[in-house]
Amino acid sequence: PREIRELWARLRKERPELLPNFEEFLLRVSSYIREMNHEKESMEQALKRKENDHDREVRCLYEEMEQQLKAERERLICQEAGRQDRSNLLQRELRSKEQELEKILYHQKKLEHQLQAQHSEQLETRMQNERLRLLNENLLEELEKSKWELEALKGQLQKLQKEAQLEQEQKERDVFRVSKNMQKEKQSLLRQLELL
């Protein structure tokens, strides 16, 4: 940013001994922001992959369940006129299929819980982004504070230079006045000697 470049140029000109600390601070901030952005992108990509995998698994489970139920219904219709023992066998098979369906529903519920956990991770990502935003604001505030302190130091330096200049001018005037008085006294003494 332009303000940072201006501050860097001002430090280089007026306070070069502060440049290494300032440059190290900028490097740490830039590295931290790049690291946080990379971590955010990685988390978002992982979340997207998990959501896609979940969608595929749910679709496959539902398709498998529908195919199994359809096949079972068709088979039961074809054998509806069978003997009682065949009917009992079909009932047992139906109960077995119902148990399989319960297992499928259990896995579906499990996948739903996983999706909820992924949503929680997404919320954590948003919270992390908010923390990054607040960190950026704090860094900007510190930068403004540093600029203000630099301006204050510059003002103090100018004040000290002005005071030193005024003090030097006053000394020169005092020296001139003393010299002038000594010259007058010397001339007065010479005249007195001539009169003797």
Secondary structure by P-SEA (a helix, b strand, c coil): caaaaaaaaaaacccccaaaaaaaaaaaaaaaaaaaaaaaaaaaaaaaaaaaaaaaaaaaaaaaaaaaaaaaaaaaaaaccccaaaaaaaaaaaaaaaaaaaaaaaaaaaaaaaaaaaaaaaaaaaaaaaaaaaaaaaaaaaaaaaaaaaaaaaaaaaaaaaaaaaaaaaaaaaaaaaaaaaaaaaaaaaaaaaac
